[in-house]
Amino acid sequence: MTKNWEQALIAFVEREIAQLEWLIKSERAGEEDVERGDIHAQIDRLGGLTDLADPEGLPVSETTAAKLRQLNEAVMSMVRSRLSNI
């Protein structure tokens, strides 16, 4: 069973992913003042958050751990896509 703080953590990670998507789109479009360091910092932040699902991380439910791993894979997919477009 997922606890309220775990749901909040997942919601926070999802918002951070939306921010990464915006940064990548803005970088590609050249419309916003986005630097490569901004994107790297966001990727690092997301990596730290999704690593909380690791056994050494927070004691989270299996459901939350699975969701964090899924979100991590989504981030890595965005990173691979971004790298292939550079």
C-alpha positions as CSV (number, residue, x, y, z in Angstrom):
1,M,0.0,0.0,0.0
2,T,1.3,3.4,-1.0
3,K,1.6,6.0,1.7
4,N,0.7,9.7,1.2
5,W,4.3,10.8,1.3
6,E,5.1,8.2,-1.4
7,Q,2.4,9.5,-3.6
8,A,3.7,13.0,-3.1
9,L,7.2,11.8,-4.0
10,I,5.9,10.3,-7.2
11,A,4.0,13.5,-8.1
12,F,7.1,15.6,-7.4
13,V,9.2,13.4,-9.7
14,E,6.6,13.6,-12.4
15,R,6.6,17.4,-12.2
16,E,10.4,17.4,-12.4
17,I,10.2,15.2,-15.5
18,A,7.8,17.7,-17.0
19,Q,10.4,20.4,-16.3
20,L,13.0,18.3,-18.0
21,E,10.8,17.9,-21.0
22,W,10.3,21.7,-21.2
23,L,14.0,22.3,-20.9
24,I,14.8,19.9,-23.7
25,K,12.1,21.4,-26.0
26,S,13.3,24.9,-25.2
27,E,16.9,23.9,-26.0
28,R,15.8,22.3,-29.3
29,A,13.7,25.3,-30.3
30,G,16.3,27.8,-29.2
31,E,13.4,30.0,-27.9
32,E,14.3,30.1,-24.3
33,D,17.5,30.9,-22.4
34,V,18.3,27.3,-21.6
35,E,21.8,26.2,-21.1
36,R,23.2,22.7,-21.3
37,G,24.0,22.9,-17.6
38,D,20.4,23.5,-16.8
39,I,19.4,20.2,-18.4
40,H,22.3,18.3,-16.8
41,A,21.3,19.6,-13.4
42,Q,17.7,18.5,-13.9
43,I,18.9,15.1,-15.0
44,D,21.1,14.8,-11.9
45,R,18.2,15.9,-9.7
46,L,15.9,13.3,-11.2
47,G,18.5,10.6,-10.9
48,G,18.9,11.3,-7.2
49,L,15.1,11.2,-6.8
50,T,14.5,8.0,-8.7
51,D,17.5,6.4,-6.9
52,L,15.4,6.5,-3.7
53,A,13.9,3.3,-5.0
54,D,17.2,1.5,-4.6
55,P,17.5,-0.9,-1.6
56,E,19.9,1.6,0.1
57,G,17.4,4.4,-0.4
58,L,14.2,5.2,1.4
59,P,12.0,2.3,2.6
60,V,9.3,2.6,0.0
61,S,6.5,0.2,-1.0
62,E,7.1,-2.2,-3.9
63,T,4.5,-0.2,-5.9
64,T,6.4,3.1,-5.3
65,A,9.8,1.5,-6.1
66,A,8.4,0.1,-9.3
67,K,6.9,3.5,-10.3
68,L,10.2,5.3,-9.5
69,R,12.1,2.7,-11.7
70,Q,9.6,3.3,-14.5
71,L,10.0,7.1,-14.2
72,N,13.8,6.6,-14.2
73,E,13.5,4.7,-17.5
74,A,11.4,7.5,-18.9
75,V,14.1,10.0,-18.0
76,M,16.8,7.8,-19.5
77,S,14.7,7.5,-22.7
78,M,14.5,11.3,-22.9
79,V,18.2,11.6,-22.4
80,R,19.0,9.0,-25.1
81,S,16.6,10.8,-27.5
82,R,18.2,14.2,-26.7
83,L,21.7,12.8,-27.3
84,S,20.7,11.3,-30.6
85,N,19.4,14.7,-31.7
86,I,22.5,16.7,-30.8
